[in-house]
Amino acid sequence: MINSQDIKKGVAVRMDGGIWVCIDFQHRKPGKGNTIMIIKLKNVTDGRVLERRFNIGEKLEEVQITRRPYQFLYKEGEDYIFMNQETFDQTPIAAELVTGVEYMKESDIVEVVSDADTETVLYAEMPVKTILRIEHSEPGVKGDTATNTLKPATLETGAEIRVPLFINEGDLVQVDTRDGSYIQRMKE
């Protein structure tokens, strides 16, 4: 059990029949009354985010979670096969449990979060930034760099993103895996 005032970012708790991870918290002392904790929680199974108020001293059931690096090996049916970097065990993980799965290519390293007690995988996270090659894009025209106009481009993973007009086929670009936005062009 953990007191509500001890909850910080990354702490997992069990409530409402699910496992929730704290993504933000705030101590609030109103003019009258007791101090309260406002905690923003994310459900690890379906990604729902909610904000809850707790009184100081309220007890919650803490869940011990482990974070380990896994390497993406290949896709088999609907599952993605990952290898634990420490034990070399292979683990299948469903696509809906992997954030940024559409920007993942073979041999990428992801962080797999699992319940320490039952060893069940809760979710896997791609790094926030990844570098991918542009497979298809309309050619850019000289002088098109003056405006912020974007065009569609297909990445080597098959995902489609919007890139500036000066990006061509074969270019390496850095992509934000959370929302698929273009960050910058990279050098070879």
Secondary structure as the mmCIF struct_conf table of DSSP 4:
data_model
#
loop_
_struct_conf.conf_type_id
_struct_conf.id
_struct_conf.beg_label_comp_id
_struct_conf.beg_label_asym_id
_struct_conf.beg_label_seq_id
_struct_conf.end_label_comp_id
_struct_conf.end_label_asym_id
_struct_conf.end_label_seq_id
STRN STRN1 ILE A 2 ASN A 3
HELX_RH_3T_P HELX_RH_3T_P1 SER A 4 ASP A 6
TURN_TY1_P TURN_TY1_P1 LYS A 9 GLY A 10
STRN STRN2 ALA A 12 MET A 15
TURN_TY1_P TURN_TY1_P2 ASP A 16 GLY A 17
STRN STRN3 GLY A 18 ARG A 28
BEND BEND1 GLY A 31 GLY A 33
STRN STRN4 ILE A 36 ASN A 43
TURN_TY1_P TURN_TY1_P3 VAL A 44 ASP A 46
STRN STRN5 VAL A 49 ASN A 55
TURN_TY1_P TURN_TY1_P4 ILE A 56 GLY A 57
STRN STRN6 LYS A 59 VAL A 63
STRN STRN7 ILE A 65 GLU A 76
TURN_TY1_P TURN_TY1_P5 GLY A 77 GLU A 78
STRN STRN8 ASP A 79 ASN A 84
TURN_TY1_P TURN_TY1_P6 GLN A 85 THR A 87
STRN STRN9 GLN A 90 ALA A 94
HELX_RH_3T_P HELX_RH_3T_P2 ALA A 95 LEU A 97
STRN STRN10 VAL A 98 THR A 99
TURN_TY1_P TURN_TY1_P7 GLY A 100 GLY A 100
HELX_RH_3T_P HELX_RH_3T_P3 VAL A 101 TYR A 103
TURN_TY1_P TURN_TY1_P8 GLU A 106 SER A 107
STRN STRN11 ILE A 109 ASP A 115
TURN_TY1_P TURN_TY1_P9 ALA A 116 THR A 118
STRN STRN12 VAL A 121 GLU A 125
BEND BEND2 VAL A 128 VAL A 128
STRN STRN13 LYS A 129 SER A 137
HELX_LH_PP_P HELX_LH_PP_P1 GLU A 138 GLY A 140
TURN_TY1_P TURN_TY1_P10 LYS A 142 THR A 145
BEND BEND3 ALA A 146 THR A 147
STRN STRN14 LEU A 150 LEU A 155
TURN_TY1_P TURN_TY1_P11 GLU A 156 THR A 157
BEND BEND4 GLY A 158 GLY A 158
STRN STRN15 GLU A 160 PRO A 164
TURN_TY1_P TURN_TY1_P12 LEU A 165 PHE A 166
TURN_TY1_P TURN_TY1_P13 GLU A 169 GLY A 170
STRN STRN16 LEU A 172 ASP A 176
TURN_TY1_P TURN_TY1_P14 THR A 177 GLY A 180
STRN STRN17 SER A 181 MET A 186
#
